[in-house]
Amino acid sequence: MEENIRALKTSVQESLNYYEIQPGVVLTGTVDSVTVENTRVTPTSIRVNLFSKGKVNVDVKGL
């Protein structure tokens, strides 16, 4: 699971380099850490709650 969390952190970090939600609204930021908060087994899956720390900037053009 640790490798999956590292891959998730990398993927989110790549998205936060420049993520345009809609024209004129851009997210940038960093992910400092991702940790597992809770794990539950359900009849059809394994559910994992994650907690992340970092910084997100929202740039809104035209306001």
Contacts in CASP RR format, 6 or more apart in sequence:
PFRMAT RR
TARGET T0000
AUTHOR 0000-0000-0000
METHOD contacts of the structure
MODEL  1
MEENIRALKTSVQESLNYYEIQPGVVLTGTVDSVTVENTRVTPTSIRVNL
FSKGKVNVDVKGL
1 36 0 8 1.000
1 48 0 8 1.000
5 34 0 8 1.000
5 35 0 8 1.000
5 36 0 8 1.000
5 50 0 8 1.000
8 34 0 8 1.000
8 50 0 8 1.000
9 31 0 8 1.000
9 33 0 8 1.000
9 34 0 8 1.000
9 52 0 8 1.000
12 31 0 8 1.000
12 34 0 8 1.000
12 52 0 8 1.000
13 30 0 8 1.000
13 31 0 8 1.000
16 27 0 8 1.000
16 28 0 8 1.000
16 29 0 8 1.000
16 30 0 8 1.000
16 31 0 8 1.000
16 56 0 8 1.000
17 28 0 8 1.000
17 29 0 8 1.000
18 26 0 8 1.000
18 28 0 8 1.000
19 26 0 8 1.000
19 27 0 8 1.000
19 28 0 8 1.000
20 26 0 8 1.000
20 27 0 8 1.000
21 27 0 8 1.000
24 59 0 8 1.000
24 60 0 8 1.000
24 61 0 8 1.000
24 62 0 8 1.000
25 58 0 8 1.000
25 59 0 8 1.000
25 60 0 8 1.000
25 61 0 8 1.000
26 58 0 8 1.000
26 59 0 8 1.000
26 61 0 8 1.000
27 56 0 8 1.000
27 57 0 8 1.000
27 58 0 8 1.000
27 59 0 8 1.000
28 56 0 8 1.000
28 57 0 8 1.000
28 59 0 8 1.000
29 54 0 8 1.000
29 55 0 8 1.000
29 56 0 8 1.000
29 57 0 8 1.000
30 54 0 8 1.000
30 55 0 8 1.000
31 52 0 8 1.000
31 53 0 8 1.000
31 54 0 8 1.000
32 52 0 8 1.000
32 53 0 8 1.000
32 54 0 8 1.000
32 55 0 8 1.000
33 52 0 8 1.000
33 53 0 8 1.000
33 54 0 8 1.000
34 50 0 8 1.000
34 51 0 8 1.000
34 52 0 8 1.000
35 50 0 8 1.000
35 51 0 8 1.000
35 52 0 8 1.000
36 48 0 8 1.000
36 49 0 8 1.000
36 50 0 8 1.000
36 51 0 8 1.000
37 49 0 8 1.000
37 50 0 8 1.000
37 51 0 8 1.000
38 48 0 8 1.000
38 49 0 8 1.000
39 46 0 8 1.000
39 47 0 8 1.000
39 48 0 8 1.000
39 49 0 8 1.000
40 46 0 8 1.000
40 47 0 8 1.000
40 48 0 8 1.000
41 47 0 8 1.000
END
